[in-house]
Amino acid sequence: MSDAPLKPPTDSTSHATLHLETLEGTRLRFGVRVGEHAFLLDGGPEAEGPTPLQAVQAALGGCTAMDVISILRKKRQQVTGYEVEVLAERRLDQHPRIFTRLEVIHRVRGRGINPAAVAEAIELSETKYCVVHAMLEHAVAIRSRFEITEE
């Protein structure tokens, strides 16, 4: 642990604040603010938001989805629908209960979608642009695949 505090946020830093909303009982609900954006992190059977680990899972999907759709648009692919599903396996026999495997499934709908363009977009996301993938790939096996549905 470092004793030196970070400087105030700049273009290369970020600021997140978590505030405990459940002061009594066993619920673990936090209001989260990152910059101008707010959401919940929650745990337990009455959860109203994702757990921190589910948020990491969604962050991987969101990061690569934004990259891939941006690249496909630049490649002038006629995408009419796009969905990313992230399946996760976890270690449950010991703490911390980390992810042991992640599978990212890209589902692209459109007209005349070029499979090579989709494969290249995913590869660029994974190897160059997606910061979440870059941080996770050293800790967990990540596999990606895609499906194309012609409209």
N, C-alpha and C positions, 0 to 999 in steps of 0.2 A: 504494500500500500504506500502511496506517495503522500507526503505531507504538503506538497506544493499544489495549491488550487489552480484550476484552469482559469484563464482570463475570460472576461465576458464574451458571449457568442459573437462570432464574426462569420464570414462566408465559409470558413473551414471548420467551424464548431457549431454545435446545436445545444439547445436548452430544453430539457423536459422536466416537468414537475409532477409528482404523484402525491395525491392527498387521500388519506384514509377516510372513507365515507362510512364505514361500519365500525363504530366505536365500541359496540357491545356485541356479545355473542361470538360465533365462530366464523362468520362470513369474512371474506377477505376481498372487499371491493374497494378499488382505488379509482378516483377520478384522475385522468391523465391529461396534461396539457403539453403539447409540443408546438412551440411557436404559437400560431393563432388557432391551432386545431385541438379539439378536445374529444376524448373517448373514454370508455371504461375498460378496466382490467378487472376480472372477477374470478372467483373460485367457489366451488361448492355446488350443491344440488340446486340452489336457487339462483345460479349465476345469470346475470343479465348482459354479460359481455364475455369476451374470450379470456382465457388464462394467458399469462405471459408467453408460455410456450406455443399456444395456439396463435398468438399474435406474430411470433417468429415464423411459424408455418405460413400464415397469410402474407407476411412481408416478403417471403421468398416468391410466392405466387404473384404478388402484385408487382414486385420489382421486375421479374422476367416478363410478365405480361405487358407491362408498359414498354419495355424494350422491343419485344417481338412485334407488337402491333405497330409501333413507330417504324420499324424497319420494313415491315410488309407494306405499309402505306408508301414509304419512299420507293419501294420496288414496284409500286402501282398494281399491287395485287388487289383484286376485287373482293375484299372481305365483307361479308354481310352479317357475320356473327363470330364471336370469339369467346372462348371460355378456357380458363386454366383451373385444373384440379390438382391439389397437392396432397398426396397420400403419405402418411407418416407412420413409421413403426418406432416404438420406444422401448427402452430397457426398463423393466418393471421390478426386477429382482434385487436392485440395489440403488442407492442414492448417489449422485443425482440421477433422476430418471430421464436421461437424455434421449434425443432421437438417435436411432441406430441406422435408419435408412429413410430416405425421402424419394418419392417418385413424383415428377412433375409431368402432367398430361396436358398438352395443348390441343384444344379442339377448335379447328378453324372451319367455318362455313363460308362458301362463296362461289364465284363463277370463274372457272378456269384457274384455280389456285395451283401454282407450280410447287410440287413437293420439295424441289431443291431450294426454292426461295424460303420455304418454311424451315427446312433443316438448317440453312445458313443463318437465318434470323435467330434461331434458338442457339446455335453455336456461338454467334457473336455476343448474344446476351450472356451466356455462361462463361465465356472466356475473356470478354473485354468490358462489358457495360454493367452487368448486374452486381452491385456492391454487396447485396445480401448473399448471393451465391458465392461470391469471392470469400466472404467471411466464414460461411458455413462449410464450404467444400473441404476444408482442412480438418473438420471435426466429424463429419458424417458423410456417408456415401449418398450421392445425389444422382439419380437417373432420370433422363427426360425422354419423352416420346411424343409423337403427334398423330392426330387423326384429322383427315380432311373429309368434309361432306360437301358434295357438289350440289348447288342449287340451280 
